[in-house]
Amino acid sequence: MSTHTESGTWKLRHRVRVSGGEVATDVFGQGSPVILIHGTPASSFLWREVVPILAREHAVHVWDLLGYGDSQPAPGVVPSIDLQARTLAELVRHWDLGAPALVGHDIGGAAALRAHLVHGVPVRRLALLDAAVLGAWLTPFTHHMRTHAGVYRTMPAHVFADIIRPRLHTATHRPMPEAVASAYLAPWDGAAGQQRWIDQVEGVSDDETRDIEARLHEITVPAHVLWGGNDEWLPPATAARLAAAIPGAGLTMIPDAGHFLPEDSPYDTAQALLRFLD
């Protein structure tokens, strides 16, 4: 596991064929199973500093969502939130995990909820980090890209890169080192990466969370909401609303952290998760 973090590299070792394409996966540690589900525009790289801490006590499963990181959707497959939820259901069966704990960030939180509430995935515990669930959660930046997707698809790749790099830097409250930003941006590099980015922008919509928002009261497993106190993408006030909508849910606000909570505060995030999972 140390080769994935101490060297500064992060590479998932396994590939799983699913109905929507091929998923990059890995597992670390032993114990009760936990699945970490990243959001957009990240990859499992988001969890690299959290994984070693959780893996001391749990079997930690990580994967790149289809269309993100090293996971590839099949031709013509739209990387929607529902696709990720269905893929998660397939992975739970593939790994034969029974009722794992799910930890979802951003649209990964929506995918976790959708897998549980819509696709019937049994879960032991449910943690939602800066989750894209309530109301019209699409940021103005993403909404503009969706509205003018054709323009963004056809602009020169270097111009597109100049747009998304500064945008990524707003995902954290603490300054993001350029090497880290480059690792996040690597899957979106060049003309192919540009098209891939727009594919995922067009693939996600807050329409896909309205039905699960209406069913949050049905959740009966222990749930916890974690949020960055300086999230510029999804307002921190949303955290209390989300926790209040889930029966018995706890709430942890982590100060001096932005939307990419596991990037800004990996130790505090991991410790909060350990307290909840145990």
N, C-alpha and C positions, 0 to 999 in steps of 0.2 A: 504493500500500500504506500510506503514512503516514496517510491519512485514516481508516484502520481502527484506528489505535493512538493517534496523538498527540492526536486530538480526544476520546479517551475513548469513542468509539463503536465498535461491531463489528457489521457487517451483511454477510452473505454475499450476493453479487450474482447468483448463478445458481440455477436450479431444474432438477432432473432428474426426469423421471417414471420410477418404478421399479414393479415388480410390487406392492409393498406400500404405495405412496402417492407422495408428492412430497418430494424431498430438496433442502434448501438446501445449496449447495456454493460453493466458490471455489478459486482456485489463485493462488499467488504465486511469483515467481522463475522461474529456469530452471536446468536441470541434471537430474541423475538424480532420478526421481520418488520422493517420500515422501508417504505418506498418514498424517495424524494422526487418531486415533480417540478421542474423549473418552469419559467414563463417566457414571455417574449420581451426583447429580442435576444434572450440568453441561450444557454445550453446547460448541460450538467456541470460545466466548468464553474457555474455559480456556487456549487456545493463543495468545491474542492477542499476548503479549509474546515468545513463543518463535518464532512464524512469521517475523518480520523477520530474525532471526539465521540461521535455517535457510535462508531464501530467498536469502541471499547466494550460496549454493552449490548449491541444489537447487530443483526445481519442487515446491512444497509444496502438496498438496491437503488441504483441510479440508472437513468436512461435519458437519451436525447429524444425529445418529441420529434415526430415525423416532420421533416422539413427543416429541422434545426440540428446544429452540431454535425455529427457524423451519421445521422439517421436520414434515410432517403425514402420519400413516398413513391409509390408506383406511379407510372405515367398517368396523368389525368386526375390523380387523387388530390383533392383540395385539403390543405392542412387546417381544417376547422377544429374548434374546441371539441365538438362531438367526435371527430375522428380520433383525437388524442384520448378521449374518455373510453372509446371502444377499444383502442389499442392498449390502454391501461388494463382494461378487463381481460384482454387476451394475455397480457404479460402475467397478471396474477394467476391465471390458469396455467400458463407455461411454467412458471416458477413453483406452482403447487403450494401457494402460501396460505391458503385458508382465509383468515381474516387479518390482513396486515394493518399496521398503522400507515396512514397516508399523510404526507407533508407536502402541501402544494403552494407554490409561489406564483403570484400574478395569474395568468390564465391557467397555470398548473393547478391553482386552487379551484378554479371553475371546472377543470377537467376531473379533479378528484371528486368534487361534489356531484358532477354529472355521472361519473362512473358508479358512484354509490346510489344516488337517488333515482337515476333513469335506467342504468344498465345493471343494477342489482349486485354490484360488487360488495361483498361483506367486508366491513372494516372493524378494527379493534379500537382505534382512536383516530381523530382527524384534526390536523393542525393546518391553519390557513394563514399564510404570510403575505401581507400586502396584496390581498387577493382581488382579482377582477371579477366581482360577482354582482354588486348592487348597482342598480340603475344604469344610466348611460355612462359606463366607465371608460369608453374609448377616449384617449387624450385628443386634444385638438390637433396635435401633430399627426397622429395615426388617422384621424378622421380626414384631414386634408389629403393625406396620401391615398386613402381609399377613394376619395372623390375625384382625384386627378391621377389615378394610377397610370394611365397611358403616358402622361407627361414624365412621371418618374421612371417609367420603364425605358423611355427613349432618350433620356438625357445622358450625356457622356458619363462613363463609369467614374472618372476621377471627380466630377462635379457631385455625383451622388455620394461618393465617399466623403466629400467635404461637408455634406449635409448631415449624414448619420453619425459621424464621429463626435462632433460637439453635442449632438443629441444624447448619445450614449453617456457622455460625461455627466449629464444631469440626473442619471439614474442613481448616483451615490451622493451622499452629503459630504463625505470626506473626499479630497482630490483622488481621482483614480490614476494610478501610474500609467504612463503610455504603453508599457509592455503588457499590462493587464488589459487595457482597452483594445490593444491589437489582438490579443487572444480572443476576446469577445467578438471582435469584428472579422476574424479570419474566415468564418463560414460565409460571410456576406461579401467577400472580396471579389473584385473584378466584375465583368459583365454577367457571368453566370450567378455570382452571389447577389448582384443587384436584382436580377429576376427572381431569385429565391426569396429575397427580402419582400418584394412586392407580392409574391405568391402568399406569404404568410400574413401580410397586411390585409389582403383581400379575403383571406380564409377565415379570419377571426371577426366576430361581431358580437356586440352586446345583446343582439336578438337571441343568442344561444344561451343566455343566462337568465332570461326572464322567467322561464318555467322553473328553474331550480331555485331562484330567489323566492318564488311563491311557495316552495316546498321546504324551505329551511326549517320550519317548525316541526317537520317530520323526523329530523335527526334525533336519534336516541342514544348514540354512542358519545363518549366523552369528546368534547371539542374544545379547541383553544385557538384564539386569534392573536397573532403577533404582527406588530406594525412598526415601521420606522417612523420615529417622531418628526422627521424632516422629509417625509416622502413628498416630492414635487410632482409625481405622476398621479397618485391616488391620495386624496387628502386624508391626513391622519384621523379626522373626525369620522371617516367612514369605518374605522376599526370598531368603535363603540357601537355603531349601528349594526354592523355585521354580528358582533358578539351578542347583542341584544336579540337578534332575530333567531339565534340558535339556542334551544333550551339548555340552560346550565353551562353555556360556554364561558370559558375564562378569557381574559384579555391581558396581554403584556405589551406595553409600549416601550420601545427601545430608543433612548435618546441618541442624538447625534448620528442618526442613520437615515438614509434615504430609501428609495423604492427598492433598490437591490440590497435588502437587509442582510442576507448572508455574505455579501461582499463587504459592506461597510463594517459590520460587527459580527464576524463569524463565531467568536468565542461566546459572546452573550447570546447569540441565536442558538448555538448548540446547547448551552447550559439551560436555557429556557425550554428547549425541546426535551432535553433529558428529564427535567423536572416533570414535565407533562407526560412523557411516555412512560415513566416509571411510577 
